[in-house]
Amino acid sequence: MSRARIHLSGAERARLAAAHPHLVSPPAGTRVRTGAVIAVLAGLAAFGFWQLGFNFSRLGSGIAQLAHFVTLMMPPDPGTQLPLYMHALGETLAIAFLGTLGGAVIAFPFGFLAAKNVIPNIFAHFAVRRVLDTVRGVDQLIWALIYVTVVGLGPFAGILAIATASFAELGKLFSEAVEALDRKPVEGVVSTGGSPVEAVRFGMLPQVLPVLASQLLYYFESNARQSTIVGIVGAGGLGLHLAEQIRVLEWQKVSFLILMMLIMVAVIDFISSRLRFAIIGKSRIG
């Protein structure tokens, strides 16, 4: 929907400027503070680039080397490994699906336990939130390294890593969705003599389930990409083969694996957007 442009006369602009002088001409103190903040941020950025050894000559040589690698990658060619790569693609999708599903199943009750309007006890609410924050503070790649050490190489470690990270992230999102719901249906159930469990079942769930389903679809889409990354450290899927082909400098196979990942993500994104549209509607998605 296009936005109509509003044309103001000189007199109207003058009236607006007189009514809102702080917007047209901010006070000198505000301008000084804004300039100081910009100067500090620019100084921190410059110091960071200098401290970390940023160098334009190295950047230029790196871009030239990258262009050379791109020429070595053309054309993408799996060689005789196509059946193996298709199996790895299935592993990647399975890691993303099972990891997201497992994390969501665990996160669902935690989302209600972490919501203030469900658990009024401040100590219980605080404890659940801190558990979610602690688990969420560890990246999926770190969880993958931990689980590869614990259960060994393979997709099982990838599923556990995705599930653990998704549990904490979805638990936080679920709790925020529960806290944002309309209290009137819940109060209606309670006023008719409904128990707290019935209030959750009939007053809360119908409101939050579409939102939770949309979030779950988004996380499956995101975890499909993450499952290739955790595979690089030995957690199965396409990432495991990608790391191996990079080590042996088989650049045409590397480009074919990257192409498979891009197609997988594009297809999942297309299907996910259609499903989310069907669940909660286009206006709420956009």
Contacts in CASP RR format, 6 or more apart in sequence:
PFRMAT RR
TARGET T0000
AUTHOR 0000-0000-0000
METHOD contacts of the structure
MODEL  1
MSRARIHLSGAERARLAAAHPHLVSPPAGTRVRTGAVIAVLAGLAAFGFW
QLGFNFSRLGSGIAQLAHFVTLMMPPDPGTQLPLYMHALGETLAIAFLGT
LGGAVIAFPFGFLAAKNVIPNIFAHFAVRRVLDTVRGVDQLIWALIYVTV
VGLGPFAGILAIATASFAELGKLFSEAVEALDRKPVEGVVSTGGSPVEAV
RFGMLPQVLPVLASQLLYYFESNARQSTIVGIVGAGGLGLHLAEQIRVLE
WQKVSFLILMMLIMVAVIDFISSRLRFAIIGKSRIG
8 16 0 8 1.000
16 24 0 8 1.000
17 24 0 8 1.000
17 25 0 8 1.000
22 30 0 8 1.000
26 34 0 8 1.000
48 54 0 8 1.000
69 251 0 8 1.000
72 251 0 8 1.000
72 252 0 8 1.000
73 251 0 8 1.000
73 252 0 8 1.000
73 254 0 8 1.000
73 255 0 8 1.000
74 252 0 8 1.000
74 255 0 8 1.000
75 252 0 8 1.000
75 255 0 8 1.000
76 252 0 8 1.000
76 255 0 8 1.000
76 256 0 8 1.000
76 258 0 8 1.000
76 259 0 8 1.000
77 252 0 8 1.000
77 253 0 8 1.000
77 256 0 8 1.000
78 85 0 8 1.000
78 253 0 8 1.000
78 256 0 8 1.000
79 252 0 8 1.000
79 253 0 8 1.000
81 241 0 8 1.000
81 253 0 8 1.000
84 241 0 8 1.000
85 238 0 8 1.000
85 241 0 8 1.000
85 256 0 8 1.000
85 257 0 8 1.000
85 260 0 8 1.000
88 236 0 8 1.000
88 237 0 8 1.000
88 238 0 8 1.000
88 239 0 8 1.000
88 240 0 8 1.000
88 241 0 8 1.000
89 237 0 8 1.000
89 238 0 8 1.000
89 260 0 8 1.000
89 264 0 8 1.000
90 237 0 8 1.000
91 155 0 8 1.000
91 236 0 8 1.000
91 237 0 8 1.000
91 238 0 8 1.000
92 224 0 8 1.000
92 227 0 8 1.000
92 228 0 8 1.000
92 236 0 8 1.000
92 237 0 8 1.000
92 238 0 8 1.000
92 239 0 8 1.000
92 264 0 8 1.000
93 224 0 8 1.000
93 227 0 8 1.000
93 264 0 8 1.000
94 155 0 8 1.000
94 159 0 8 1.000
95 155 0 8 1.000
95 158 0 8 1.000
95 159 0 8 1.000
95 162 0 8 1.000
95 223 0 8 1.000
95 227 0 8 1.000
95 230 0 8 1.000
95 235 0 8 1.000
95 236 0 8 1.000
95 237 0 8 1.000
96 162 0 8 1.000
96 220 0 8 1.000
96 223 0 8 1.000
96 224 0 8 1.000
96 226 0 8 1.000
96 227 0 8 1.000
97 220 0 8 1.000
98 159 0 8 1.000
98 162 0 8 1.000
98 163 0 8 1.000
99 158 0 8 1.000
99 159 0 8 1.000
99 160 0 8 1.000
99 162 0 8 1.000
99 163 0 8 1.000
99 166 0 8 1.000
99 223 0 8 1.000
100 162 0 8 1.000
100 163 0 8 1.000
100 166 0 8 1.000
100 216 0 8 1.000
100 219 0 8 1.000
100 220 0 8 1.000
100 223 0 8 1.000
102 163 0 8 1.000
102 166 0 8 1.000
102 167 0 8 1.000
103 162 0 8 1.000
103 163 0 8 1.000
103 164 0 8 1.000
103 166 0 8 1.000
103 167 0 8 1.000
103 170 0 8 1.000
104 166 0 8 1.000
104 167 0 8 1.000
104 170 0 8 1.000
104 212 0 8 1.000
104 216 0 8 1.000
104 219 0 8 1.000
106 163 0 8 1.000
106 167 0 8 1.000
107 166 0 8 1.000
107 167 0 8 1.000
107 168 0 8 1.000
107 169 0 8 1.000
107 170 0 8 1.000
107 171 0 8 1.000
107 174 0 8 1.000
108 171 0 8 1.000
108 174 0 8 1.000
108 212 0 8 1.000
110 128 0 8 1.000
110 131 0 8 1.000
110 132 0 8 1.000
110 167 0 8 1.000
110 171 0 8 1.000
110 174 0 8 1.000
110 175 0 8 1.000
111 128 0 8 1.000
111 171 0 8 1.000
111 172 0 8 1.000
111 174 0 8 1.000
111 175 0 8 1.000
111 178 0 8 1.000
112 118 0 8 1.000
112 119 0 8 1.000
112 174 0 8 1.000
112 175 0 8 1.000
112 178 0 8 1.000
112 200 0 8 1.000
112 204 0 8 1.000
113 119 0 8 1.000
113 124 0 8 1.000
113 125 0 8 1.000
113 128 0 8 1.000
113 175 0 8 1.000
114 125 0 8 1.000
114 128 0 8 1.000
114 129 0 8 1.000
114 132 0 8 1.000
114 171 0 8 1.000
114 172 0 8 1.000
114 174 0 8 1.000
114 175 0 8 1.000
115 125 0 8 1.000
115 175 0 8 1.000
115 178 0 8 1.000
115 179 0 8 1.000
116 125 0 8 1.000
116 179 0 8 1.000
117 178 0 8 1.000
117 179 0 8 1.000
117 181 0 8 1.000
117 183 0 8 1.000
118 178 0 8 1.000
118 200 0 8 1.000
118 204 0 8 1.000
119 125 0 8 1.000
119 128 0 8 1.000
129 175 0 8 1.000
132 168 0 8 1.000
132 171 0 8 1.000
132 172 0 8 1.000
132 175 0 8 1.000
133 168 0 8 1.000
133 172 0 8 1.000
134 168 0 8 1.000
135 164 0 8 1.000
135 165 0 8 1.000
135 167 0 8 1.000
135 168 0 8 1.000
136 165 0 8 1.000
136 168 0 8 1.000
136 169 0 8 1.000
136 172 0 8 1.000
137 168 0 8 1.000
138 165 0 8 1.000
139 165 0 8 1.000
140 161 0 8 1.000
140 162 0 8 1.000
140 164 0 8 1.000
140 165 0 8 1.000
140 226 0 8 1.000
140 229 0 8 1.000
140 230 0 8 1.000
141 161 0 8 1.000
141 229 0 8 1.000
141 230 0 8 1.000
141 233 0 8 1.000
143 160 0 8 1.000
143 161 0 8 1.000
143 164 0 8 1.000
143 165 0 8 1.000
143 230 0 8 1.000
144 157 0 8 1.000
144 158 0 8 1.000
144 161 0 8 1.000
144 230 0 8 1.000
144 231 0 8 1.000
144 233 0 8 1.000
144 234 0 8 1.000
144 235 0 8 1.000
145 233 0 8 1.000
146 161 0 8 1.000
147 156 0 8 1.000
147 157 0 8 1.000
147 158 0 8 1.000
147 160 0 8 1.000
147 161 0 8 1.000
147 164 0 8 1.000
147 235 0 8 1.000
148 154 0 8 1.000
148 157 0 8 1.000
148 233 0 8 1.000
148 234 0 8 1.000
148 235 0 8 1.000
150 157 0 8 1.000
151 157 0 8 1.000
151 160 0 8 1.000
153 234 0 8 1.000
153 235 0 8 1.000
153 236 0 8 1.000
153 240 0 8 1.000
154 234 0 8 1.000
154 235 0 8 1.000
154 236 0 8 1.000
154 237 0 8 1.000
154 240 0 8 1.000
155 235 0 8 1.000
155 236 0 8 1.000
155 237 0 8 1.000
157 230 0 8 1.000
157 234 0 8 1.000
157 235 0 8 1.000
157 236 0 8 1.000
158 227 0 8 1.000
158 230 0 8 1.000
158 231 0 8 1.000
158 235 0 8 1.000
158 236 0 8 1.000
161 230 0 8 1.000
161 235 0 8 1.000
162 223 0 8 1.000
162 226 0 8 1.000
162 227 0 8 1.000
162 230 0 8 1.000
165 226 0 8 1.000
166 219 0 8 1.000
166 223 0 8 1.000
169 219 0 8 1.000
170 215 0 8 1.000
170 216 0 8 1.000
170 219 0 8 1.000
173 215 0 8 1.000
174 208 0 8 1.000
174 212 0 8 1.000
174 215 0 8 1.000
177 208 0 8 1.000
177 211 0 8 1.000
177 212 0 8 1.000
177 215 0 8 1.000
178 204 0 8 1.000
178 208 0 8 1.000
181 204 0 8 1.000
181 207 0 8 1.000
181 208 0 8 1.000
182 207 0 8 1.000
185 202 0 8 1.000
185 203 0 8 1.000
185 204 0 8 1.000
185 206 0 8 1.000
185 207 0 8 1.000
186 199 0 8 1.000
186 200 0 8 1.000
186 203 0 8 1.000
186 204 0 8 1.000
188 203 0 8 1.000
189 198 0 8 1.000
189 199 0 8 1.000
189 202 0 8 1.000
189 203 0 8 1.000
190 196 0 8 1.000
190 199 0 8 1.000
210 279 0 8 1.000
210 280 0 8 1.000
211 280 0 8 1.000
213 279 0 8 1.000
213 280 0 8 1.000
214 276 0 8 1.000
214 279 0 8 1.000
214 280 0 8 1.000
214 285 0 8 1.000
217 272 0 8 1.000
217 275 0 8 1.000
217 276 0 8 1.000
217 279 0 8 1.000
218 272 0 8 1.000
218 276 0 8 1.000
220 268 0 8 1.000
220 272 0 8 1.000
221 265 0 8 1.000
221 268 0 8 1.000
221 269 0 8 1.000
221 272 0 8 1.000
224 264 0 8 1.000
224 265 0 8 1.000
224 268 0 8 1.000
225 261 0 8 1.000
225 265 0 8 1.000
227 235 0 8 1.000
227 237 0 8 1.000
228 237 0 8 1.000
228 238 0 8 1.000
228 239 0 8 1.000
228 242 0 8 1.000
228 261 0 8 1.000
229 239 0 8 1.000
230 236 0 8 1.000
230 239 0 8 1.000
231 237 0 8 1.000
231 238 0 8 1.000
231 239 0 8 1.000
231 240 0 8 1.000
231 243 0 8 1.000
232 239 0 8 1.000
232 240 0 8 1.000
232 242 0 8 1.000
232 243 0 8 1.000
234 240 0 8 1.000
234 243 0 8 1.000
238 257 0 8 1.000
238 260 0 8 1.000
238 261 0 8 1.000
239 257 0 8 1.000
241 257 0 8 1.000
242 254 0 8 1.000
242 257 0 8 1.000
242 258 0 8 1.000
245 251 0 8 1.000
245 253 0 8 1.000
245 254 0 8 1.000
245 257 0 8 1.000
246 254 0 8 1.000
273 285 0 8 1.000
276 285 0 8 1.000
277 285 0 8 1.000
END
